[in-house]
Amino acid sequence: DTAVSQTPKYLVTQMGNDKSIKCEQNLGHDTMYWYKQDSKKFLKIMFSYNNKELIINETVPNRFSPKSPDKAHLNLHINSLELGDSAVYFCASSQNHMDTEAFFGQGTRLTVV
Amino acid sequence: DAKTTQPNSMESNEEEPVHLPCNHSTISGTDYIHWYRQLPSQGPEYVIHGLTSNVNNRMASLAIAEDRKSSTLILHRATLRDAAVYYCILTPLDKIIFGKGTRLHILP
């Protein structure tokens, strides 16, 4: 079983559309994250949730909205997609964000055309 | 925010040890030092972490300077599968920040 799974793996969409990326972890972890890796390969945290509550919200446009229906899921909704949103988005989870290893999904490559 | 500095790239021969350095001169007392690596077209993978003492696991060793302002990830016997970008990360109480990482090339 995949520890952290993201769907879809690839997403191609037009500017202005609204899309969602789903993430699920079966590790029983309390903390989940969304990261964005741009074309220059810089990996930046976007959001962090602990027990369904938002604890980190970096400078991200409000078109991006994470939603955590339960501790095992952290979905990412993106409204009014722009060309600059094209990137690889990684979901991750950890028992907590202080001392333990984080497990990453395989990533979702989003291409906005 | 505590930052890390790593060389952009390094090369090593296969089956030889590799020492990947990381500077973190503004580290605070509560920051843990984590190392992750990212193989091509994959998500980051945990390698090792520590606070003050040197650490060993099946993948690597982590040597932490006494003043904690630098650390070194040691791959004891590099293989071609170790070719990846290696990230040195500090985890303060409220933030995880990935630096630019070191791209490690392994020469056969």
Backbone of each chain as ProteinMPNN parsed JSONL, in Angstrom:
{"seq_chain_A": "DTAVSQTPKYLVTQMGNDKSIKCEQNLGHDTMYWYKQDSKKFLKIMFSYNNKELIINETVPNRFSPKSPDKAHLNLHINSLELGDSAVYFCASSQNHMDTEAFFGQGTRLTVV", "coords_chain_A": {"N_chain_A": [[0.842, -1.2, 0.0], [0.489, 2.22, -0.802], [1.992, 4.8, 1.047], [1.573, 7.617, 1.118], [-0.61, 8.967, -1.026], [-1.339, 10.582, -4.058], [-3.693, 12.112, -6.201], [-4.756, 13.586, -9.266], [-1.92, 12.101, -11.058], [-0.94, 13.472, -13.202], [-2.003, 16.575, -14.538], [-3.581, 18.489, -16.814], [-4.741, 21.567, -17.796], [-6.871, 24.355, -18.676], [-6.261, 27.897, -18.558], [-7.912, 29.767, -16.046], [-9.634, 27.805, -15.234], [-11.002, 25.756, -12.529], [-9.511, 23.516, -10.291], [-8.834, 20.428, -8.506], [-6.611, 18.709, -6.329], [-6.079, 15.624, -4.873], [-5.148, 14.171, -1.743], [-4.09, 11.504, 0.251], [-3.222, 9.847, 3.26], [-2.122, 6.846, 4.771], [-0.925, 6.386, 7.151], [-1.551, 7.11, 9.67], [-0.74, 9.567, 10.569], [-0.422, 12.822, 12.171], [0.122, 15.271, 10.971], [-0.04, 17.008, 7.905], [1.062, 18.134, 4.656], [1.36, 20.533, 1.965], [3.443, 21.023, -0.77], [5.134, 23.016, -3.224], [6.869, 22.604, -6.207], [8.739, 24.354, -8.374], [9.667, 25.258, -11.774], [12.352, 25.698, -11.56], [13.09, 23.918, -9.752], [12.944, 24.504, -7.056], [11.788, 23.758, -3.847], [9.004, 24.498, -2.098], [7.225, 25.107, 0.884], [3.698, 25.191, 1.161], [1.304, 24.865, 2.646], [0.49, 23.67, 5.927], [-1.034, 21.271, 7.897], [-2.278, 20.285, 11.035], [-3.802, 17.74, 12.682], [-6.21, 18.329, 11.291], [-6.261, 21.066, 11.464], [-5.196, 24.239, 10.307], [-1.813, 25.108, 10.38], [0.404, 26.222, 9.191], [0.63, 28.689, 6.776], [1.937, 29.695, 4.1], [3.038, 32.45, 2.028], [0.781, 32.408, -0.126], [-1.31, 32.673, -2.955], [-4.774, 33.494, -2.459], [-6.323, 32.002, -4.102], [-5.631, 29.45, -3.823], [-6.742, 26.863, -1.866], [-6.595, 24.834, 0.842], [-8.158, 21.83, 1.989], [-9.223, 19.877, 4.624], [-10.849, 17.168, 5.234], [-10.695, 15.096, 7.033], [-8.284, 13.62, 9.285], [-6.683, 12.074, 7.681], [-6.698, 13.027, 5.148], [-5.804, 15.611, 2.886], [-6.74, 17.897, 0.804], [-6.174, 19.869, -2.14], [-7.421, 22.739, -3.45], [-7.653, 24.698, -6.323], [-8.444, 27.736, -7.619], [-9.404, 29.594, -10.547], [-7.16, 29.145, -12.363], [-3.78, 29.97, -13.254], [-1.122, 30.602, -15.636], [1.31, 30.619, -14.276], [0.903, 28.865, -12.245], [1.652, 26.416, -12.994], [3.433, 23.593, -12.142], [5.06, 21.12, -10.051], [3.253, 19.536, -7.593], [3.529, 18.507, -4.311], [2.335, 16.33, -1.855], [2.61, 15.622, 1.614], [3.219, 13.833, 4.697], [3.607, 13.618, 8.266], [4.35, 12.349, 11.56], [4.595, 14.363, 13.487], [5.696, 17.791, 13.085], [8.19, 18.303, 14.107], [10.188, 16.392, 14.841], [10.231, 14.028, 13.402], [10.375, 11.833, 10.517], [9.207, 12.829, 7.318], [6.824, 11.714, 4.981], [6.561, 11.613, 1.553], [4.328, 12.091, -1.201], [4.106, 11.005, -4.658], [3.862, 13.134, -6.252], [2.09, 15.642, -8.192], [1.904, 16.637, -11.388], [1.129, 19.655, -12.579], [-0.076, 21.31, -15.345], [-0.739, 24.3, -16.813], [-2.447, 25.621, -19.478]], "CA_chain_A": [[0.0, 0.0, 0.0], [1.225, 3.471, -0.859], [1.807, 5.504, 2.308], [0.974, 8.897, 0.774], [-1.009, 8.874, -2.424], [-1.908, 11.794, -4.645], [-4.35, 11.951, -7.485], [-4.125, 12.739, -10.287], [-0.478, 12.234, -11.196], [-0.766, 14.529, -14.192], [-3.208, 17.379, -14.702], [-3.424, 19.541, -17.81], [-5.992, 22.31, -17.783], [-6.783, 25.686, -19.274], [-6.295, 29.06, -17.664], [-9.23, 30.165, -15.58], [-10.381, 26.673, -14.664], [-10.829, 25.381, -11.119], [-9.148, 22.1, -10.202], [-8.481, 19.912, -7.185], [-5.669, 17.596, -6.202], [-6.41, 14.917, -3.645], [-4.047, 13.518, -1.045], [-4.496, 10.63, 1.347], [-2.135, 9.092, 3.89], [-2.626, 5.727, 5.567], [0.093, 6.159, 8.175], [-2.037, 7.561, 10.966], [-0.008, 10.772, 10.967], [-1.21, 13.984, 12.577], [0.456, 16.462, 10.202], [0.041, 16.872, 6.455], [1.629, 19.322, 4.024], [1.433, 20.701, 0.527], [4.63, 21.71, -1.259], [5.161, 23.323, -4.653], [8.192, 22.6, -6.809], [8.598, 25.075, -9.631], [10.513, 24.809, -12.886], [13.742, 25.78, -11.132], [13.249, 22.808, -8.805], [12.891, 24.913, -5.649], [10.676, 23.098, -3.165], [8.534, 25.46, -1.107], [6.013, 24.703, 1.585], [2.535, 26.048, 0.96], [0.407, 24.728, 3.789], [0.701, 22.561, 6.852], [-2.193, 21.019, 8.745], [-2.082, 19.365, 12.144], [-5.118, 17.322, 13.168], [-7.229, 19.034, 10.52], [-6.209, 22.513, 11.666], [-4.128, 24.908, 9.585], [-0.777, 25.655, 11.241], [1.312, 27.014, 8.363], [0.065, 29.169, 5.519], [2.922, 30.593, 3.523], [2.492, 33.469, 1.135], [0.189, 31.71, -1.252], [-2.539, 33.369, -3.363], [-5.977, 32.898, -1.863], [-6.936, 31.079, -5.063], [-5.283, 28.111, -3.336], [-7.412, 26.608, -0.602], [-6.529, 23.451, 1.3], [-9.311, 21.361, 2.737], [-8.902, 18.637, 5.328], [-12.094, 16.6, 5.764], [-10.312, 14.291, 8.198], [-6.838, 13.645, 9.521], [-5.969, 11.293, 6.667], [-6.842, 13.658, 3.84], [-5.59, 17.047, 2.722], [-6.923, 18.184, -0.615], [-5.781, 21.228, -2.553], [-8.284, 23.31, -4.475], [-7.07, 25.872, -6.96], [-9.428, 28.452, -8.438], [-8.928, 30.552, -11.562], [-5.774, 28.763, -12.609], [-2.953, 30.845, -14.066], [0.034, 29.922, -16.223], [2.351, 30.506, -13.262], [0.6, 27.779, -11.297], [2.238, 25.181, -13.518], [4.482, 23.122, -11.239], [4.762, 19.819, -9.456], [2.75, 19.723, -6.239], [3.765, 17.328, -3.481], [1.698, 16.18, -0.557], [3.461, 14.883, 2.547], [2.687, 13.702, 6.048], [4.537, 13.206, 9.311], [3.69, 12.209, 12.854], [4.534, 15.777, 13.83], [6.65, 18.496, 12.214], [9.391, 18.646, 14.845], [11.248, 15.428, 15.093], [10.116, 12.742, 12.708], [10.497, 11.889, 9.088], [8.007, 13.089, 6.528], [6.651, 10.844, 3.828], [6.044, 12.401, 0.437], [3.698, 11.444, -2.332], [4.891, 10.998, -5.894], [3.724, 14.423, -6.917], [1.115, 15.899, -9.255], [2.432, 17.641, -12.332], [0.054, 20.498, -13.087], [0.29, 22.15, -16.488], [-1.822, 25.209, -17.183], [-2.2, 26.077, -20.858]], "C_chain_A": [[0.874, 1.246, 0.0], [0.934, 4.28, 0.388], [1.095, 6.837, 2.09], [0.651, 8.858, -0.713], [-1.684, 10.162, -2.865], [-2.595, 11.431, -5.943], [-4.86, 13.297, -7.976], [-2.605, 12.915, -10.295], [-0.128, 13.333, -12.193], [-2.092, 15.263, -14.358], [-2.891, 18.498, -15.683], [-4.764, 20.256, -17.92], [-5.786, 23.707, -18.357], [-6.806, 26.764, -18.201], [-7.73, 29.384, -17.285], [-10.048, 29.048, -14.977], [-10.118, 26.525, -13.174], [-10.537, 23.884, -11.065], [-8.795, 21.731, -8.767], [-7.472, 18.786, -7.303], [-5.947, 16.947, -4.851], [-5.172, 14.252, -3.048], [-4.593, 12.719, 0.123], [-3.266, 9.949, 1.928], [-2.733, 8.03, 4.813], [-1.674, 5.376, 6.699], [-0.372, 6.556, 9.572], [-1.34, 8.808, 11.473], [-0.944, 11.918, 11.313], [-1.022, 15.185, 11.65], [0.556, 16.144, 8.718], [0.441, 18.205, 5.844], [1.335, 19.335, 2.526], [2.668, 21.519, 0.201], [4.471, 21.965, -2.759], [6.607, 23.319, -5.123], [8.088, 23.207, -8.201], [9.615, 24.583, -10.654], [11.997, 24.873, -12.541], [14.054, 24.756, -10.052], [13.301, 23.242, -7.352], [11.629, 24.348, -5.016], [10.233, 23.985, -2.006], [7.263, 24.969, -0.444], [4.902, 25.709, 1.311], [1.658, 26.052, 2.204], [0.851, 23.565, 4.666], [-0.531, 22.462, 7.745], [-1.815, 20.023, 9.828], [-3.448, 19.019, 12.722], [-6.243, 18.167, 12.577], [-7.213, 20.54, 10.704], [-4.996, 23.102, 10.959], [-3.106, 25.464, 10.561], [0.27, 26.453, 10.468], [0.567, 27.42, 7.104], [1.045, 30.173, 4.966], [2.249, 31.582, 2.575], [2.02, 32.804, -0.139], [-1.072, 32.478, -1.657], [-3.775, 32.694, -2.782], [-6.788, 32.092, -2.862], [-6.65, 29.635, -4.66], [-5.954, 27.899, -1.981], [-7.3, 25.134, -0.241], [-7.79, 23.096, 2.078], [-8.99, 20.003, 3.337], [-10.176, 18.064, 5.938], [-11.86, 15.701, 6.974], [-8.8, 14.237, 8.245], [-6.055, 12.967, 8.41], [-5.975, 11.936, 5.296], [-6.54, 15.145, 3.903], [-5.621, 17.334, 1.233], [-6.574, 19.639, -0.911], [-6.682, 21.675, -3.686], [-7.634, 24.572, -5.02], [-8.122, 26.491, -7.878], [-8.739, 29.361, -9.444], [-7.455, 30.329, -11.894], [-5.068, 29.716, -13.559], [-1.747, 30.061, -14.592], [1.118, 29.657, -15.178], [2.087, 29.438, -12.217], [1.175, 26.451, -11.777], [3.445, 24.794, -12.675], [4.172, 21.685, -10.861], [4.378, 20.068, -7.998], [2.9, 18.41, -5.473], [2.969, 17.42, -2.194], [2.639, 15.367, 0.328], [2.748, 14.759, 3.886], [3.802, 13.318, 7.006], [3.773, 13.088, 10.615], [3.537, 13.581, 13.507], [5.624, 16.472, 13.043], [7.919, 18.906, 12.96], [10.513, 17.627, 14.693], [11.217, 14.196, 14.194], [10.179, 12.917, 11.205], [9.152, 12.156, 8.441], [8.008, 12.162, 5.329], [5.977, 11.648, 2.721], [5.323, 11.516, -0.572], [4.575, 11.578, -3.568], [4.74, 12.288, -6.689], [2.624, 14.452, -7.964], [1.685, 16.992, -10.145], [1.258, 18.389, -12.951], [0.589, 21.373, -14.212], [-0.919, 22.984, -16.86], [-1.498, 25.784, -18.563], [-3.155, 27.198, -21.232]], "O_chain_A": [[1.875, 1.317, 0.714], [-0.227, 4.444, 0.763], [0.131, 7.153, 2.788], [1.544, 8.731, -1.551], [-2.488, 10.747, -2.141], [-2.141, 10.561, -6.687], [-5.356, 14.086, -7.171], [-2.075, 13.788, -9.608], [0.871, 14.035, -12.032], [-3.162, 14.656, -14.323], [-2.041, 19.349, -15.419], [-5.799, 19.62, -18.115], [-4.655, 24.171, -18.5], [-7.303, 26.562, -17.094], [-8.643, 29.285, -18.105], [-11.039, 29.296, -14.291], [-9.163, 27.078, -12.629], [-11.22, 23.084, -11.704], [-8.5, 22.588, -7.935], [-7.487, 18.012, -8.26], [-6.038, 17.622, -3.826], [-4.268, 13.828, -3.769], [-5.441, 13.189, 0.881], [-2.375, 9.525, 1.192], [-3.703, 8.274, 5.53], [-1.616, 4.233, 7.151], [0.35, 6.352, 10.548], [-1.346, 9.08, 12.673], [-2.077, 11.994, 10.839], [-1.911, 16.03, 11.551], [1.156, 15.145, 8.322], [0.202, 19.266, 6.42], [1.095, 18.296, 1.91], [2.917, 22.565, 0.801], [3.773, 21.234, -3.462], [7.468, 23.952, -4.512], [7.44, 22.654, -9.09], [10.331, 23.609, -10.419], [12.809, 24.183, -13.157], [15.157, 24.734, -9.505], [13.664, 22.443, -6.488], [10.539, 24.447, -5.579], [10.983, 24.2, -1.053], [6.345, 24.481, -1.103], [5.136, 26.915, 1.238], [1.317, 27.106, 2.741], [1.494, 22.619, 4.21], [-1.003, 23.465, 8.28], [-1.12, 19.04, 9.571], [-4.168, 19.897, 13.196], [-7.116, 18.654, 13.296], [-8.07, 21.232, 10.153], [-3.904, 22.536, 11.005], [-3.465, 26.208, 11.474], [0.957, 27.287, 11.057], [-0.055, 26.587, 6.446], [1.002, 31.355, 5.308], [1.037, 31.537, 2.362], [2.772, 32.661, -1.103], [-1.834, 32.897, -0.785], [-3.815, 31.472, -2.634], [-7.836, 31.551, -2.51], [-7.337, 28.712, -5.098], [-5.746, 28.682, -1.054], [-7.848, 24.279, -0.937], [-8.402, 23.942, 2.732], [-8.541, 19.093, 2.64], [-10.546, 18.439, 7.05], [-12.73, 15.567, 7.835], [-8.119, 14.746, 7.355], [-4.875, 13.262, 8.22], [-5.323, 11.441, 4.376], [-6.952, 15.846, 4.828], [-4.669, 17.056, 0.502], [-6.669, 20.512, -0.047], [-6.703, 21.064, -4.755], [-7.131, 25.405, -4.266], [-8.622, 25.842, -8.797], [-7.626, 29.834, -9.213], [-6.621, 31.218, -11.722], [-5.649, 30.206, -14.527], [-1.399, 29.003, -14.067], [1.762, 28.608, -15.19], [2.954, 29.14, -11.396], [1.179, 25.471, -11.033], [4.375, 25.584, -12.516], [3.169, 21.11, -11.285], [5.105, 20.736, -7.264], [2.46, 17.353, -5.923], [2.939, 18.459, -1.533], [3.38, 14.518, -0.166], [1.797, 15.487, 4.17], [4.82, 12.758, 6.597], [2.688, 13.65, 10.766], [2.468, 13.915, 14.018], [6.417, 15.799, 12.385], [8.652, 19.774, 12.487], [11.662, 17.992, 14.441], [12.145, 13.389, 14.25], [10.049, 14.029, 10.692], [8.103, 11.761, 8.951], [9.05, 11.867, 4.743], [4.946, 12.283, 2.94], [5.669, 10.35, -0.765], [5.645, 12.186, -3.526], [5.427, 12.492, -7.69], [2.271, 13.427, -8.547], [1.915, 18.119, -9.708], [0.494, 17.833, -13.74], [1.58, 22.084, -14.047], [-1.985, 22.456, -17.179], [-0.429, 26.351, -18.785], [-3.099, 27.708, -22.351]]}, "seq_chain_B": "DAKTTQPNSMESNEEEPVHLPCNHSTISGTDYIHWYRQLPSQGPEYVIHGLTSNVNNRMASLAIAEDRKSSTLILHRATLRDAAVYYCILTPLDKIIFGKGTRLHILP", "coords_chain_B": {"N_chain_B": [[14.252, 33.575, 9.966], [15.748, 30.39, 10.151], [18.319, 29.46, 7.957], [19.785, 27.351, 5.406], [22.904, 26.508, 3.817], [24.191, 25.035, 0.985], [26.474, 23.333, -1.229], [26.009, 23.724, -4.764], [26.371, 21.527, -6.471], [27.89, 18.264, -6.502], [30.381, 15.77, -7.137], [31.036, 12.263, -7.191], [32.871, 9.212, -7.067], [31.681, 5.963, -7.86], [31.089, 3.597, -5.264], [32.704, 4.828, -3.456], [33.171, 6.839, -0.444], [30.966, 9.587, 0.339], [30.829, 12.952, 1.24], [28.609, 15.256, 2.181], [28.254, 18.617, 2.639], [26.703, 21.028, 4.881], [25.831, 24.251, 5.809], [24.585, 26.018, 8.562], [24.396, 28.529, 10.064], [22.727, 30.158, 11.546], [21.184, 28.598, 13.127], [18.823, 27.628, 15.613], [18.417, 26.681, 19.082], [16.38, 24.813, 19.234], [16.049, 23.738, 16.759], [15.868, 20.958, 14.654], [18.031, 19.03, 12.558], [17.509, 17.931, 9.412], [17.91, 15.628, 6.733], [17.012, 15.158, 3.424], [16.421, 13.456, 0.324], [15.998, 13.708, -3.216], [15.153, 11.759, -5.779], [15.281, 11.531, -9.381], [12.239, 12.587, -10.832], [10.686, 11.844, -8.656], [9.127, 12.022, -5.374], [10.451, 13.796, -2.496], [12.607, 12.019, -0.232], [13.04, 10.802, 2.99], [16.161, 10.861, 4.708], [17.873, 11.083, 7.036], [18.016, 12.358, 10.435], [18.902, 14.68, 13.073], [19.791, 16.15, 16.287], [21.809, 17.079, 18.209], [23.779, 15.139, 18.63], [25.901, 12.904, 16.736], [24.528, 10.764, 14.211], [23.53, 7.565, 13.059], [22.199, 5.541, 10.475], [20.684, 2.991, 8.391], [20.959, 4.052, 5.899], [22.704, 6.258, 5.901], [25.128, 8.438, 7.546], [25.09, 11.07, 9.95], [26.92, 13.803, 10.71], [27.324, 16.169, 13.142], [28.396, 19.395, 13.831], [30.077, 20.616, 16.76], [29.237, 23.159, 17.607], [26.926, 23.246, 16.267], [26.554, 24.676, 13.928], [27.038, 23.701, 11.492], [26.738, 20.763, 9.422], [27.286, 17.399, 8.253], [26.417, 15.153, 5.8], [26.971, 11.783, 5.39], [27.549, 9.413, 3.025], [28.362, 6.192, 2.977], [29.237, 4.4, 1.058], [28.935, 5.097, -2.009], [26.458, 4.51, -4.495], [25.199, 4.136, -7.865], [22.526, 4.545, -7.629], [22.31, 6.426, -5.704], [22.458, 8.884, -6.819], [21.12, 12.001, -6.792], [19.177, 14.878, -5.684], [20.162, 16.376, -2.77], [18.82, 17.535, 0.195], [19.313, 19.716, 2.856], [17.76, 20.416, 5.804], [16.207, 22.53, 8.179], [14.13, 22.201, 11.023], [12.28, 24.196, 12.641], [9.932, 25.055, 15.284], [7.626, 25.818, 13.915], [7.844, 25.634, 11.163], [8.82, 24.239, 8.005], [11.48, 24.324, 5.884], [12.752, 23.948, 2.724], [15.963, 24.079, 1.332], [18.069, 24.929, -1.481], [19.465, 22.687, -2.115], [21.852, 20.03, -2.889], [23.041, 18.77, -5.842], [23.919, 15.586, -6.431], [26.234, 13.841, -8.267], [27.044, 10.651, -9.423], [29.793, 8.912, -10.44], [30.43, 6.258, -12.609]], "CA_chain_B": [[14.141, 32.145, 9.737], [17.028, 29.719, 10.003], [18.549, 29.047, 6.581], [20.905, 26.444, 5.171], [23.704, 26.739, 2.624], [24.795, 23.811, 0.484], [27.022, 23.478, -2.586], [25.014, 23.42, -5.788], [26.547, 20.176, -7.0], [29.095, 17.521, -6.139], [30.586, 14.515, -7.857], [31.765, 11.246, -6.455], [32.995, 7.947, -7.771], [30.904, 4.86, -7.31], [31.691, 2.771, -4.219], [33.52, 5.646, -2.556], [32.349, 7.619, 0.48], [30.601, 10.938, -0.069], [30.565, 13.858, 2.365], [27.813, 16.387, 1.709], [28.253, 19.607, 3.724], [25.601, 21.976, 5.018], [26.047, 25.292, 6.805], [23.353, 26.583, 9.13], [25.0, 29.335, 11.127], [21.697, 30.829, 12.359], [20.345, 27.566, 13.733], [18.455, 27.872, 17.004], [18.582, 25.517, 19.933], [15.299, 23.833, 19.079], [15.99, 23.259, 15.371], [16.424, 19.681, 14.253], [18.653, 19.007, 11.237], [17.026, 16.802, 8.616], [18.379, 15.472, 5.358], [16.145, 14.448, 2.499], [16.945, 13.424, -1.027], [14.966, 13.581, -4.236], [15.582, 11.098, -7.001], [14.576, 12.106, -10.54], [10.806, 12.33, -11.025], [10.07, 11.28, -7.458], [8.999, 12.913, -4.242], [11.568, 13.725, -1.554], [12.689, 10.822, 0.605], [13.783, 11.041, 4.231], [17.435, 10.146, 4.831], [18.341, 11.016, 8.415], [17.896, 13.62, 11.153], [19.548, 14.712, 14.377], [19.712, 17.411, 17.019], [23.139, 17.474, 18.65], [24.749, 14.047, 18.514], [26.009, 12.223, 15.439], [23.492, 9.755, 14.043], [23.752, 6.583, 12.0], [21.137, 4.602, 10.125], [21.09, 2.078, 7.322], [21.2, 4.791, 4.663], [23.77, 7.26, 5.964], [25.501, 8.973, 8.856], [24.996, 12.515, 10.064], [27.898, 14.358, 11.637], [26.9, 17.525, 13.515], [29.464, 20.139, 14.498], [29.821, 20.84, 18.188], [28.463, 24.391, 17.737], [25.709, 22.997, 15.474], [26.415, 25.603, 12.821], [27.216, 22.967, 10.243], [26.579, 19.315, 9.517], [27.747, 16.681, 7.065], [25.788, 13.862, 5.514], [27.993, 10.859, 4.894], [27.143, 8.169, 2.376], [29.602, 5.439, 3.197], [29.669, 3.731, -0.168], [27.958, 5.605, -2.967], [26.094, 3.719, -5.656], [24.559, 4.949, -8.896], [21.174, 4.859, -7.173], [22.374, 7.558, -4.773], [22.444, 10.137, -7.583], [19.876, 12.688, -6.43], [19.377, 16.172, -5.033], [20.143, 16.196, -1.319], [18.387, 18.739, 0.883], [19.573, 19.874, 4.281], [16.587, 21.164, 6.243], [16.015, 22.757, 9.605], [12.714, 22.189, 11.385], [11.854, 24.887, 13.856], [8.648, 24.619, 15.784], [6.462, 26.139, 13.108], [8.079, 25.784, 9.738], [9.791, 23.381, 7.333], [11.961, 25.057, 4.73], [13.738, 23.261, 1.888], [16.913, 24.935, 0.637], [18.229, 24.608, -2.903], [19.957, 21.325, -2.221], [23.078, 19.674, -3.615], [22.848, 17.704, -6.825], [25.034, 14.635, -6.339], [26.471, 13.006, -9.444], [27.875, 9.496, -9.125], [30.505, 8.495, -11.645], [30.67, 4.797, -12.575]], "C_chain_B": [[15.53, 31.541, 9.547], [17.153, 29.189, 8.583], [19.72, 28.083, 6.514], [21.61, 26.82, 3.883], [24.393, 25.448, 2.245], [25.445, 24.099, -0.871], [25.979, 23.078, -3.609], [25.132, 21.993, -6.297], [27.851, 19.582, -6.497], [29.167, 16.272, -6.991], [31.316, 13.529, -6.968], [31.847, 10.0, -7.313], [32.175, 6.879, -7.056], [31.751, 4.06, -6.319], [32.675, 3.536, -3.34], [32.624, 6.428, -1.602], [32.098, 9.028, -0.057], [30.28, 11.751, 1.182], [29.857, 15.099, 1.821], [27.694, 17.414, 2.835], [27.006, 20.49, 3.709], [25.952, 22.975, 6.112], [24.708, 25.847, 7.264], [23.752, 27.409, 10.343], [23.967, 30.013, 12.02], [20.756, 29.828, 13.03], [20.041, 27.919, 15.187], [18.498, 26.559, 17.786], [17.537, 24.437, 19.755], [15.2, 23.269, 17.666], [16.612, 21.876, 15.245], [17.019, 19.825, 12.853], [18.178, 17.74, 10.529], [17.743, 16.793, 7.279], [17.356, 14.644, 4.586], [16.865, 14.377, 1.16], [15.784, 13.233, -2.005], [15.583, 12.968, -5.485], [14.779, 11.668, -8.164], [13.124, 11.643, -10.63], [10.139, 11.652, -9.832], [9.917, 12.344, -6.383], [10.216, 12.79, -3.339], [11.459, 12.511, -0.639], [13.538, 11.144, 1.823], [15.075, 10.234, 4.243], [17.806, 9.973, 6.304], [18.05, 12.337, 9.111], [18.594, 13.523, 12.503], [19.425, 16.074, 15.015], [21.099, 17.894, 17.439], [24.185, 16.382, 18.407], [24.77, 13.507, 17.091], [25.021, 11.063, 15.399], [23.886, 8.814, 12.91], [22.461, 5.833, 11.734], [21.593, 3.815, 8.913], [21.436, 2.823, 6.033], [22.465, 5.63, 4.741], [24.147, 7.547, 7.41], [25.39, 10.486, 8.806], [25.974, 12.968, 11.122], [27.538, 15.816, 11.884], [28.04, 18.195, 14.272], [29.075, 20.444, 15.937], [29.003, 22.116, 18.413], [27.16, 24.35, 16.936], [25.54, 23.967, 14.305], [26.687, 24.942, 11.479], [27.006, 21.48, 10.5], [27.037, 18.691, 8.21], [26.994, 15.364, 6.955], [26.837, 12.974, 4.87], [27.319, 9.628, 4.318], [28.398, 7.311, 2.336], [30.144, 4.783, 1.941], [28.648, 4.059, -1.249], [27.712, 4.61, -4.086], [25.405, 4.64, -6.662], [23.161, 5.366, -8.46], [21.141, 6.009, -6.171], [22.411, 8.895, -5.502], [21.084, 10.812, -7.39], [20.21, 14.1, -5.985], [19.193, 15.954, -3.54], [19.84, 17.533, -0.65], [18.728, 18.654, 2.362], [18.506, 20.826, 4.814], [16.599, 21.338, 7.743], [14.523, 22.778, 9.906], [12.507, 22.902, 12.705], [10.429, 24.503, 14.199], [7.515, 24.829, 14.784], [6.717, 26.189, 11.607], [9.056, 24.716, 9.222], [10.195, 24.097, 6.057], [12.998, 24.214, 3.994], [14.645, 24.297, 1.239], [17.024, 24.501, -0.815], [18.791, 23.212, -3.104], [21.259, 21.2, -2.982], [22.758, 18.548, -4.578], [24.091, 16.832, -6.81], [25.082, 13.781, -7.589], [27.393, 11.862, -9.037], [28.484, 9.003, -10.433], [30.802, 7.004, -11.567], [32.161, 4.466, -12.705]], "O_chain_B": [[16.379, 32.115, 8.864], [16.236, 28.557, 8.059], [20.536, 28.002, 7.432], [21.003, 27.379, 2.97], [25.087, 24.835, 3.056], [25.017, 25.008, -1.582], [25.159, 22.196, -3.356], [24.125, 21.324, -6.529], [28.781, 20.294, -6.12], [28.158, 15.781, -7.498], [32.108, 13.909, -6.106], [31.001, 9.764, -8.176], [32.005, 6.894, -5.837], [32.953, 3.872, -6.507], [33.405, 2.928, -2.557], [31.453, 6.661, -1.902], [32.906, 9.581, -0.803], [29.554, 11.295, 2.065], [30.449, 15.89, 1.087], [27.102, 17.124, 3.874], [26.353, 20.67, 2.681], [26.328, 22.584, 7.217], [23.817, 26.111, 6.457], [23.484, 27.042, 11.487], [24.292, 30.407, 13.14], [19.655, 30.188, 13.449], [20.896, 28.443, 15.901], [18.602, 25.476, 17.211], [17.775, 23.276, 20.086], [14.357, 22.412, 17.402], [17.743, 21.65, 15.676], [16.561, 20.648, 12.06], [18.417, 16.625, 10.993], [18.132, 17.841, 6.763], [16.907, 13.589, 5.033], [17.797, 15.138, 0.898], [14.741, 12.676, -1.664], [16.419, 13.576, -6.153], [13.705, 12.231, -7.953], [12.83, 10.453, -10.518], [9.133, 10.962, -9.992], [10.5, 13.425, -6.469], [10.936, 11.794, -3.401], [10.365, 12.045, -0.319], [14.63, 11.697, 1.697], [15.093, 9.071, 3.84], [18.028, 8.853, 6.765], [17.854, 13.349, 8.437], [18.844, 12.43, 13.011], [19.008, 17.038, 14.373], [21.516, 18.991, 17.068], [25.323, 16.665, 18.03], [23.8, 13.631, 16.344], [24.717, 10.457, 16.426], [24.501, 9.228, 11.928], [21.713, 5.524, 12.662], [22.731, 3.945, 8.461], [22.13, 2.282, 5.172], [23.219, 5.713, 3.771], [23.582, 6.992, 8.352], [25.574, 11.104, 7.757], [25.878, 12.574, 12.285], [27.455, 16.608, 10.945], [28.579, 17.639, 15.229], [27.894, 20.518, 16.278], [28.164, 22.156, 19.313], [26.392, 25.311, 16.936], [24.446, 24.053, 13.748], [26.57, 25.586, 10.437], [27.085, 21.006, 11.633], [27.16, 19.371, 7.191], [26.947, 14.572, 7.896], [27.508, 13.374, 3.919], [26.615, 8.898, 5.016], [29.39, 7.689, 1.713], [31.354, 4.629, 1.778], [27.629, 3.383, -1.384], [28.635, 3.951, -4.566], [25.07, 5.782, -6.345], [22.665, 6.416, -8.87], [20.069, 6.509, -5.829], [22.396, 9.943, -4.856], [20.044, 10.274, -7.77], [21.38, 14.478, -5.916], [18.179, 15.408, -3.105], [20.517, 18.532, -0.895], [18.462, 17.651, 3.025], [18.373, 21.941, 4.31], [16.952, 20.425, 8.489], [13.739, 23.317, 9.124], [12.555, 22.282, 13.767], [9.797, 23.721, 13.49], [6.536, 24.084, 14.806], [5.902, 26.726, 10.857], [9.999, 24.339, 9.918], [9.342, 24.438, 5.237], [14.005, 23.813, 4.577], [14.168, 25.276, 0.665], [16.161, 23.782, -1.319], [18.605, 22.619, -4.166], [21.711, 22.142, -3.634], [22.262, 17.496, -4.175], [25.186, 17.289, -7.138], [24.121, 13.094, -7.934], [28.409, 12.085, -8.379], [27.778, 8.717, -11.4], [31.361, 6.532, -10.578], [32.537, 3.294, -12.695]]}, "name": "protein", "num_of_chains": 2, "seq": "DTAVSQTPKYLVTQMGNDKSIKCEQNLGHDTMYWYKQDSKKFLKIMFSYNNKELIINETVPNRFSPKSPDKAHLNLHINSLELGDSAVYFCASSQNHMDTEAFFGQGTRLTVVDAKTTQPNSMESNEEEPVHLPCNHSTISGTDYIHWYRQLPSQGPEYVIHGLTSNVNNRMASLAIAEDRKSSTLILHRATLRDAAVYYCILTPLDKIIFGKGTRLHILP"}
